[in-house]
C-alpha cells in the first residue's frame, strides 16, 4: 500500500531552527516523535505579570557545549503543565507559544521550558509541532537547514 503525503516536507532527525520572537537566530533541535510537546532548555526562570498577563523571563544557552553564550528571553505564559520526561519523572513546566522557522516554513509552536543542561540537545521538537507539516527521515540530519556562520 502506498501512502500519499500531501503538503508534507521531509525533515531530518535533527535540524537547525530559529525562534525569532525569542531572539534565537539558530538552535539545534532534535526531532522527537516520541515527545508530544516541544521542550526548550531554560534556566533562571522569573515569572512576572505585565498588564495583567502572566509572563516569563528566562535564560538559555542556545549552542550545544557552550555555556558562555547566554540569551535572555521573555514570553507570554500560556499554561503551566505537569509533563513526564522520557524517564517517567513528572515536572511542572511553564508553557509558551512562539513562532518557529525551519525549512522555509514558519508557524506557532507550544514549547515547555525545562532545564536541559545535561542533555545533548537544547531543544526537542515534539510530534504536535510537526504534525501535518513534516515527515521525519530518521537516517538523515539537517535536510531543511544548515548552520549559520
TIVO-2410 file (N, C-alpha, C; in nm, 3 decimals):
# residues 149
REC num residu      c1      c2      c3 atome chaine
REC   1      X   0.084  -0.118   0.000     N      A
REC   1      X   0.000   0.000   0.000    CA      A
REC   1      X   0.089   0.124   0.000     C      A
REC   2      X   0.057   0.221  -0.081     N      A
REC   2      X   0.132   0.344  -0.091    CA      A
REC   2      X   0.057   0.454  -0.018     C      A
REC   3      X   0.130   0.532   0.061     N      A
REC   3      X   0.071   0.645   0.130    CA      A
REC   3      X   0.113   0.772   0.059     C      A
REC   4      X   0.018   0.856   0.028     N      A
REC   4      X   0.047   0.984  -0.035    CA      A
REC   4      X   0.055   1.089   0.075     C      A
REC   5      X   0.166   1.159   0.078     N      A
REC   5      X   0.190   1.258   0.182    CA      A
REC   5      X   0.180   1.398   0.123     C      A
REC   6      X   0.057   1.447   0.114     N      A
REC   6      X   0.034   1.580   0.058    CA      A
REC   6      X   0.080   1.687   0.156     C      A
REC   7      X   0.144   1.791   0.100     N      A
REC   7      X   0.188   1.907   0.177    CA      A
REC   7      X   0.280   1.872   0.293     C      A
REC   8      X   0.351   1.760   0.283     N      A
REC   8      X   0.446   1.722   0.387    CA      A
REC   8      X   0.587   1.733   0.331     C      A
REC   9      X   0.675   1.791   0.407     N      A
REC   9      X   0.814   1.808   0.370    CA      A
REC   9      X   0.895   1.711   0.454     C      A
REC  10      X   1.001   1.657   0.398     N      A
REC  10      X   1.087   1.567   0.474    CA      A
REC  10      X   1.181   1.650   0.560     C      A
REC  11      X   1.195   1.607   0.684     N      A
REC  11      X   1.282   1.673   0.781    CA      A
REC  11      X   1.373   1.565   0.840     C      A
REC  12      X   1.496   1.602   0.874     N      A
REC  12      X   1.589   1.507   0.934    CA      A
REC  12      X   1.561   1.488   1.082     C      A
REC  13      X   1.631   1.394   1.145     N      A
REC  13      X   1.609   1.368   1.287    CA      A
REC  13      X   1.664   1.479   1.375     C      A
REC  14      X   1.745   1.568   1.315     N      A
REC  14      X   1.788   1.691   1.382    CA      A
REC  14      X   1.797   1.800   1.277     C      A
REC  15      X   1.761   1.921   1.319     N      A
REC  15      X   1.759   2.036   1.229    CA      A
REC  15      X   1.796   2.162   1.307     C      A
REC  16      X   1.851   2.261   1.236     N      A
REC  16      X   1.870   2.393   1.293    CA      A
REC  16      X   1.738   2.468   1.278     C      A
REC  17      X   1.688   2.526   1.387     N      A
REC  17      X   1.563   2.601   1.383    CA      A
REC  17      X   1.587   2.741   1.437     C      A
REC  18      X   1.494   2.830   1.406     N      A
REC  18      X   1.501   2.968   1.454    CA      A
REC  18      X   1.377   2.998   1.537     C      A
REC  19      X   1.397   3.071   1.646     N      A
REC  19      X   1.288   3.119   1.731    CA      A
REC  19      X   1.299   3.272   1.735     C      A
REC  20      X   1.253   3.337   1.629     N      A
REC  20      X   1.280   3.481   1.613    CA      A
REC  20      X   1.222   3.570   1.723     C      A
REC  21      X   1.104   3.540   1.775     N      A
REC  21      X   1.046   3.627   1.879    CA      A
REC  21      X   1.122   3.614   2.011     C      A
REC  22      X   1.200   3.507   2.025     N      A
REC  22      X   1.282   3.491   2.145    CA      A
REC  22      X   1.424   3.542   2.121     C      A
REC  23      X   1.451   3.588   1.998     N      A
REC  23      X   1.584   3.638   1.965    CA      A
REC  23      X   1.685   3.527   1.943     C      A
REC  24      X   1.636   3.406   1.916     N      A
REC  24      X   1.724   3.291   1.892    CA      A
REC  24      X   1.736   3.272   1.741     C      A
REC  25      X   1.850   3.311   1.686     N      A
REC  25      X   1.873   3.302   1.542    CA      A
REC  25      X   1.890   3.157   1.498     C      A
REC  26      X   1.948   3.075   1.585     N      A
REC  26      X   1.969   2.936   1.548    CA      A
REC  26      X   1.992   2.851   1.672     C      A
REC  27      X   1.921   2.737   1.677     N      A
REC  27      X   1.938   2.641   1.784    CA      A
REC  27      X   1.916   2.502   1.724     C      A
REC  28      X   2.002   2.408   1.763     N      A
REC  28      X   1.990   2.272   1.709    CA      A
REC  28      X   1.879   2.199   1.784     C      A
REC  29      X   1.783   2.147   1.709     N      A
REC  29      X   1.670   2.077   1.768    CA      A
REC  29      X   1.671   1.931   1.726     C      A
REC  30      X   1.642   1.844   1.821     N      A
REC  30      X   1.621   1.702   1.791    CA      A
REC  30      X   1.473   1.687   1.762     C      A
REC  31      X   1.442   1.625   1.649     N      A
REC  31      X   1.302   1.600   1.614    CA      A
REC  31      X   1.262   1.472   1.687     C      A
REC  32      X   1.175   1.487   1.785     N      A
REC  32      X   1.143   1.379   1.877    CA      A
REC  32      X   0.996   1.338   1.864     C      A
REC  33      X   0.972   1.238   1.780     N      A
REC  33      X   0.834   1.194   1.758    CA      A
REC  33      X   0.778   1.120   1.880     C      A
REC  34      X   0.863   1.085   1.974     N      A
REC  34      X   0.818   1.021   2.098    CA      A
REC  34      X   0.767   1.121   2.201     C      A
REC  35      X   0.801   1.247   2.181     N      A
REC  35      X   0.756   1.353   2.272    CA      A
REC  35      X   0.635   1.423   2.212     C      A
REC  36      X   0.531   1.438   2.289     N      A
REC  36      X   0.413   1.507   2.240    CA      A
REC  36      X   0.441   1.657   2.226     C      A
REC  37      X   0.501   1.715   2.329     N      A
REC  37      X   0.524   1.859   2.334    CA      A
REC  37      X   0.671   1.891   2.310     C      A
REC  38      X   0.696   2.004   2.251     N      A
REC  38      X   0.832   2.052   2.232    CA      A
REC  38      X   0.886   2.105   2.364     C      A
REC  39      X   1.018   2.100   2.379     N      A
REC  39      X   1.081   2.147   2.503    CA      A
REC  39      X   1.205   2.228   2.469     C      A
REC  40      X   1.229   2.330   2.550     N      A
REC  40      X   1.343   2.418   2.530    CA      A
REC  40      X   1.421   2.426   2.660     C      A
REC  41      X   1.553   2.415   2.649     N      A
REC  41      X   1.641   2.431   2.765    CA      A
REC  41      X   1.626   2.573   2.818     C      A
REC  42      X   1.595   2.586   2.944     N      A
REC  42      X   1.580   2.718   3.005    CA      A
REC  42      X   1.622   2.712   3.151     C      A
REC  43      X   1.683   2.820   3.197     N      A
REC  43      X   1.720   2.829   3.339    CA      A
REC  43      X   1.700   2.973   3.383     C      A
REC  44      X   1.714   2.996   3.512     N      A
REC  44      X   1.692   3.129   3.571    CA      A
REC  44      X   1.554   3.182   3.532     C      A
REC  45      X   1.452   3.099   3.551     N      A
REC  45      X   1.315   3.136   3.517    CA      A
REC  45      X   1.261   3.237   3.619     C      A
REC  46      X   1.205   3.347   3.567     N      A
REC  46      X   1.149   3.451   3.652    CA      A
REC  46      X   1.009   3.487   3.601     C      A
REC  47      X   0.904   3.428   3.660     N      A
REC  47      X   0.769   3.466   3.620    CA      A
REC  47      X   0.735   3.606   3.673     C      A
REC  48      X   0.655   3.679   3.595     N      A
REC  48      X   0.611   3.812   3.637    CA      A
REC  48      X   0.483   3.844   3.562     C      A
REC  49      X   0.416   3.951   3.604     N      A
REC  49      X   0.294   3.997   3.536    CA      A
REC  49      X   0.323   4.129   3.467     C      A
REC  50      X   0.262   4.142   3.348     N      A
REC  50      X   0.275   4.266   3.273    CA      A
REC  50      X   0.139   4.294   3.211     C      A
REC  51      X   0.078   4.403   3.252     N      A
REC  51      X  -0.055   4.437   3.201    CA      A
REC  51      X  -0.158   4.328   3.228     C      A
REC  52      X  -0.146   4.259   3.342     N      A
REC  52      X  -0.239   4.152   3.378    CA      A
REC  52      X  -0.208   4.018   3.313     C      A
REC  53      X  -0.108   4.014   3.227     N      A
REC  53      X  -0.069   3.891   3.156    CA      A
REC  53      X   0.047   3.822   3.228     C      A
REC  54      X   0.035   3.690   3.247     N      A
REC  54      X   0.145   3.613   3.303    CA      A
REC  54      X   0.258   3.606   3.200     C      A
REC  55      X   0.377   3.640   3.242     N      A
REC  55      X   0.495   3.641   3.156    CA      A
REC  55      X   0.606   3.560   3.222     C      A
REC  56      X   0.707   3.525   3.144     N      A
REC  56      X   0.823   3.454   3.198    CA      A
REC  56      X   0.949   3.509   3.130     C      A
REC  57      X   1.048   3.535   3.212     N      A
REC  57      X   1.180   3.573   3.161    CA      A
REC  57      X   1.272   3.455   3.195     C      A
REC  58      X   1.354   3.416   3.100     N      A
REC  58      X   1.442   3.302   3.123    CA      A
REC  58      X   1.567   3.316   3.038     C      A
REC  59      X   1.669   3.242   3.077     N      A
REC  59      X   1.794   3.239   3.003    CA      A
REC  59      X   1.810   3.103   2.937     C      A
REC  60      X   1.880   3.102   2.825     N      A
REC  60      X   1.915   2.974   2.761    CA      A
REC  60      X   2.058   2.983   2.707     C      A
REC  61      X   2.118   2.867   2.696     N      A
REC  61      X   2.245   2.853   2.625    CA      A
REC  61      X   2.207   2.795   2.489     C      A
REC  62      X   2.199   2.877   2.384     N      A
REC  62      X   2.148   2.826   2.256    CA      A
REC  62      X   2.241   2.730   2.184     C      A
REC  63      X   2.370   2.733   2.216     N      A
REC  63      X   2.464   2.645   2.147    CA      A
REC  63      X   2.507   2.529   2.237     C      A
REC  64      X   2.499   2.413   2.182     N      A
REC  64      X   2.541   2.290   2.249    CA      A
REC  64      X   2.687   2.302   2.291     C      A
REC  65      X   2.721   2.253   2.408     N      A
REC  65      X   2.858   2.252   2.460    CA      A
REC  65      X   2.916   2.392   2.481     C      A
REC  66      X   2.831   2.495   2.491     N      A
REC  66      X   2.881   2.630   2.511    CA      A
REC  66      X   2.793   2.700   2.614     C      A
REC  67      X   2.846   2.714   2.735     N      A
REC  67      X   2.769   2.780   2.841    CA      A
REC  67      X   2.809   2.927   2.857     C      A
REC  68      X   2.900   2.974   2.772     N      A
REC  68      X   2.941   3.114   2.778    CA      A
REC  68      X   2.841   3.205   2.709     C      A
REC  69      X   2.777   3.157   2.604     N      A
REC  69      X   2.676   3.236   2.534    CA      A
REC  69      X   2.542   3.216   2.603     C      A
REC  70      X   2.483   3.325   2.647     N      A
REC  70      X   2.354   3.322   2.717    CA      A
REC  70      X   2.259   3.417   2.646     C      A
REC  71      X   2.141   3.367   2.617     N      A
REC  71      X   2.036   3.452   2.560    CA      A
REC  71      X   1.927   3.468   2.666     C      A
REC  72      X   1.885   3.591   2.690     N      A
REC  72      X   1.775   3.617   2.783    CA      A
REC  72      X   1.650   3.640   2.700     C      A
REC  73      X   1.546   3.565   2.731     N      A
REC  73      X   1.422   3.567   2.653    CA      A
REC  73      X   1.304   3.605   2.743     C      A
REC  74      X   1.202   3.661   2.682     N      A
REC  74      X   1.077   3.692   2.752    CA      A
REC  74      X   0.961   3.645   2.665     C      A
REC  75      X   0.862   3.582   2.729     N      A
REC  75      X   0.747   3.531   2.654    CA      A
REC  75      X   0.622   3.529   2.742     C      A
REC  76      X   0.506   3.527   2.677     N      A
REC  76      X   0.379   3.510   2.748    CA      A
REC  76      X   0.367   3.365   2.793     C      A
REC  77      X   0.321   3.345   2.914     N      A
REC  77      X   0.292   3.210   2.963    CA      A
REC  77      X   0.151   3.175   2.918     C      A
REC  78      X   0.137   3.065   2.845     N      A
REC  78      X   0.003   3.025   2.802    CA      A
REC  78      X  -0.054   2.914   2.889     C      A
REC  79      X   0.033   2.849   2.970     N      A
REC  79      X  -0.013   2.741   3.057    CA      A
REC  79      X   0.101   2.700   3.150     C      A
REC  80      X   0.067   2.629   3.254     N      A
REC  80      X   0.164   2.560   3.339    CA      A
REC  80      X   0.112   2.418   3.347     C      A
REC  81      X   0.195   2.321   3.306     N      A
REC  81      X   0.151   2.182   3.295    CA      A
REC  81      X   0.246   2.087   3.366     C      A
REC  82      X   0.190   1.974   3.405     N      A
REC  82      X   0.273   1.863   3.451    CA      A
REC  82      X   0.313   1.784   3.328     C      A
REC  83      X   0.442   1.763   3.310     N      A
REC  83      X   0.495   1.692   3.194    CA      A
REC  83      X   0.580   1.577   3.244     C      A
REC  84      X   0.566   1.460   3.181     N      A
REC  84      X   0.651   1.346   3.213    CA      A
REC  84      X   0.766   1.342   3.113     C      A
REC  85      X   0.889   1.331   3.164     N      A
REC  85      X   1.003   1.318   3.074    CA      A
REC  85      X   1.019   1.174   3.030     C      A
REC  86      X   1.120   1.146   2.950     N      A
REC  86      X   1.139   1.011   2.896    CA      A
REC  86      X   1.166   0.907   3.004     C      A
REC  87      X   1.210   0.952   3.121     N      A
REC  87      X   1.234   0.860   3.232    CA      A
REC  87      X   1.113   0.841   3.322     C      A
REC  88      X   1.001   0.907   3.286     N      A
REC  88      X   0.879   0.894   3.364    CA      A
REC  88      X   0.869   0.990   3.482     C      A
REC  89      X   0.964   1.080   3.496     N      A
REC  89      X   0.963   1.177   3.604    CA      A
REC  89      X   0.871   1.293   3.568     C      A
REC  90      X   0.783   1.330   3.660     N      A
REC  90      X   0.690   1.440   3.634    CA      A
REC  90      X   0.751   1.571   3.682     C      A
REC  91      X   0.727   1.674   3.600     N      A
REC  91      X   0.780   1.806   3.630    CA      A
REC  91      X   0.676   1.910   3.591     C      A
REC  92      X   0.659   2.010   3.674     N      A
REC  92      X   0.568   2.120   3.642    CA      A
REC  92      X   0.646   2.221   3.557     C      A
REC  93      X   0.594   2.249   3.438     N      A
REC  93      X   0.665   2.336   3.344    CA      A
REC  93      X   0.579   2.451   3.295     C      A
REC  94      X   0.645   2.564   3.271     N      A
REC  94      X   0.581   2.676   3.204    CA      A
REC  94      X   0.572   2.642   3.056     C      A
REC  95      X   0.461   2.684   2.994     N      A
REC  95      X   0.440   2.662   2.851    CA      A
REC  95      X   0.427   2.799   2.784     C      A
REC  96      X   0.502   2.816   2.676     N      A
REC  96      X   0.495   2.938   2.597    CA      A
REC  96      X   0.456   2.900   2.454     C      A
REC  97      X   0.415   2.997   2.376     N      A
REC  97      X   0.391   2.976   2.234    CA      A
REC  97      X   0.472   3.081   2.160     C      A
REC  98      X   0.547   3.035   2.060     N      A
REC  98      X   0.631   3.127   1.984    CA      A
REC  98      X   0.646   3.075   1.842     C      A
REC  99      X   0.664   3.163   1.744     N      A
REC  99      X   0.687   3.117   1.607    CA      A
REC  99      X   0.820   3.041   1.596     C      A
REC 100      X   0.819   2.937   1.515     N      A
REC 100      X   0.939   2.859   1.486    CA      A
REC 100      X   0.958   2.860   1.336     C      A
REC 101      X   1.082   2.876   1.291     N      A
REC 101      X   1.116   2.876   1.148    CA      A
REC 101      X   1.209   2.760   1.121     C      A
REC 102      X   1.175   2.681   1.018     N      A
REC 102      X   1.264   2.576   0.968    CA      A
REC 102      X   1.220   2.541   0.826     C      A
REC 103      X   1.315   2.516   0.740     N      A
REC 103      X   1.284   2.474   0.604    CA      A
REC 103      X   1.197   2.570   0.526     C      A
REC 104      X   1.216   2.700   0.549     N      A
REC 104      X   1.136   2.798   0.476    CA      A
REC 104      X   0.992   2.809   0.525     C      A
REC 105      X   0.960   2.741   0.634     N      A
REC 105      X   0.825   2.746   0.690    CA      A
REC 105      X   0.830   2.809   0.828     C      A
REC 106      X   0.717   2.868   0.867     N      A
REC 106      X   0.706   2.931   0.998    CA      A
REC 106      X   0.566   2.906   1.052     C      A
REC 107      X   0.556   2.874   1.180     N      A
REC 107      X   0.427   2.851   1.243    CA      A
REC 107      X   0.445   2.861   1.395     C      A
REC 108      X   0.336   2.889   1.469     N      A
REC 108      X   0.345   2.898   1.615    CA      A
REC 108      X   0.355   2.758   1.676     C      A
REC 109      X   0.442   2.745   1.776     N      A
REC 109      X   0.466   2.616   1.841    CA      A
REC 109      X   0.457   2.635   1.992     C      A
REC 110      X   0.388   2.542   2.059     N      A
REC 110      X   0.389   2.539   2.205    CA      A
REC 110      X   0.517   2.473   2.251     C      A
REC 111      X   0.583   2.535   2.348     N      A
REC 111      X   0.711   2.485   2.398    CA      A
REC 111      X   0.710   2.490   2.550     C      A
REC 112      X   0.751   2.380   2.613     N      A
REC 112      X   0.768   2.380   2.758    CA      A
REC 112      X   0.911   2.421   2.790     C      A
REC 113      X   0.929   2.485   2.904     N      A
REC 113      X   1.060   2.530   2.947    CA      A
REC 113      X   1.111   2.436   3.056     C      A
REC 114      X   1.233   2.384   3.037     N      A
REC 114      X   1.289   2.290   3.133    CA      A
REC 114      X   1.441   2.296   3.131     C      A
REC 115      X   1.502   2.256   3.238     N      A
REC 115      X   1.648   2.251   3.248    CA      A
REC 115      X   1.698   2.132   3.165     C      A
REC 116      X   1.779   2.159   3.061     N      A
REC 116      X   1.832   2.054   2.974    CA      A
REC 116      X   1.985   2.061   2.965     C      A
REC 117      X   2.048   2.119   3.066     N      A
REC 117      X   2.194   2.134   3.062    CA      A
REC 117      X   2.267   2.003   3.043     C      A
REC 118      X   2.215   1.896   3.099     N      A
REC 118      X   2.283   1.766   3.087    CA      A
REC 118      X   2.243   1.691   2.961     C      A
REC 119      X   2.151   1.747   2.885     N      A
REC 119      X   2.103   1.680   2.764    CA      A
REC 119      X   2.184   1.728   2.643     C      A
REC 120      X   2.193   1.642   2.543     N      A
REC 120      X   2.272   1.673   2.425    CA      A
REC 120      X   2.211   1.787   2.342     C      A
REC 121      X   2.079   1.792   2.334     N      A
REC 121      X   2.011   1.893   2.253    CA      A
REC 121      X   1.943   1.996   2.342     C      A
REC 122      X   1.958   2.122   2.304     N      A
REC 122      X   1.896   2.232   2.379    CA      A
REC 122      X   1.746   2.240   2.353     C      A
REC 123      X   1.702   2.175   2.245     N      A
REC 123      X   1.559   2.179   2.212    CA      A
REC 123      X   1.514   2.046   2.156     C      A
REC 124      X   1.393   2.007   2.194     N      A
REC 124      X   1.324   1.893   2.133    CA      A
REC 124      X   1.204   1.949   2.059     C      A
REC 125      X   1.186   1.906   1.936     N      A
REC 125      X   1.068   1.944   1.858    CA      A
REC 125      X   0.976   1.824   1.856     C      A
REC 126      X   0.867   1.832   1.933     N      A
REC 126      X   0.776   1.720   1.951    CA      A
REC 126      X   0.679   1.699   1.836     C      A
REC 127      X   0.607   1.588   1.844     N      A
REC 127      X   0.520   1.549   1.732    CA      A
REC 127      X   0.404   1.644   1.708     C      A
REC 128      X   0.354   1.712   1.811     N      A
REC 128      X   0.246   1.808   1.790    CA      A
REC 128      X   0.292   1.922   1.702     C      A
REC 129      X   0.416   1.965   1.718     N      A
REC 129      X   0.469   2.078   1.639    CA      A
REC 129      X   0.488   2.043   1.492     C      A
REC 130      X   0.518   1.916   1.464     N      A
REC 130      X   0.547   1.880   1.324    CA      A
REC 130      X   0.431   1.812   1.254     C      A
REC 131      X   0.325   1.779   1.328     N      A
REC 131      X   0.209   1.709   1.272    CA      A
REC 131      X   0.152   1.784   1.152     C      A
REC 132      X   0.128   1.711   1.046     N      A
REC 132      X   0.071   1.762   0.921    CA      A
REC 132      X   0.161   1.861   0.849     C      A
REC 133      X   0.288   1.867   0.890     N      A
REC 133      X   0.383   1.957   0.823    CA      A
REC 133      X   0.503   1.882   0.768     C      A
REC 134      X   0.552   1.786   0.846     N      A
REC 134      X   0.676   1.717   0.812    CA      A
REC 134      X   0.664   1.567   0.828     C      A
REC 135      X   0.748   1.497   0.752     N      A
REC 135      X   0.771   1.354   0.769    CA      A
REC 135      X   0.918   1.343   0.807     C      A
REC 136      X   0.949   1.264   0.910     N      A
REC 136      X   1.085   1.255   0.960    CA      A
REC 136      X   1.160   1.140   0.894     C      A
REC 137      X   1.275   1.172   0.836     N      A
REC 137      X   1.367   1.070   0.785    CA      A
REC 137      X   1.470   1.049   0.894     C      A
REC 138      X   1.456   0.940   0.969     N      A
REC 138      X   1.540   0.915   1.086    CA      A
REC 138      X   1.685   0.881   1.050     C      A
REC 139      X   1.715   0.861   0.924     N      A
REC 139      X   1.851   0.829   0.882    CA      A
REC 139      X   1.930   0.954   0.838     C      A
REC 140      X   1.862   1.069   0.835     N      A
REC 140      X   1.928   1.190   0.783    CA      A
REC 140      X   1.919   1.306   0.881     C      A
REC 141      X   2.015   1.398   0.870     N      A
REC 141      X   2.019   1.518   0.953    CA      A
REC 141      X   2.026   1.642   0.865     C      A
REC 142      X   1.972   1.750   0.917     N      A
REC 142      X   1.985   1.883   0.856    CA      A
REC 142      X   1.942   1.885   0.709     C      A
REC 143      X   1.830   1.824   0.680     N      A
REC 143      X   1.775   1.824   0.545    CA      A
REC 143      X   1.722   1.962   0.510     C      A
REC 144      X   1.658   2.027   0.605     N      A
REC 144      X   1.594   2.157   0.581    CA      A
REC 144      X   1.675   2.276   0.629     C      A
REC 145      X   1.792   2.251   0.686     N      A
REC 145      X   1.866   2.363   0.744    CA      A
REC 145      X   2.015   2.336   0.745     C      A
REC 146      X   2.090   2.443   0.757     N      A
REC 146      X   2.233   2.429   0.777    CA      A
REC 146      X   2.275   2.535   0.878     C      A
REC 147      X   2.386   2.510   0.942     N      A
REC 147      X   2.431   2.602   1.046    CA      A
REC 147      X   2.475   2.733   0.984     C      A
REC 148      X   2.428   2.842   1.043     N      A
REC 148      X   2.470   2.976   1.000    CA      A
REC 148      X   2.605   3.004   1.065     C      A
REC 149      X   2.687   3.072   0.994     N      A
REC 149      X   2.821   3.102   1.048    CA      A
REC 149      X   2.825   3.238   1.109     C      A
***
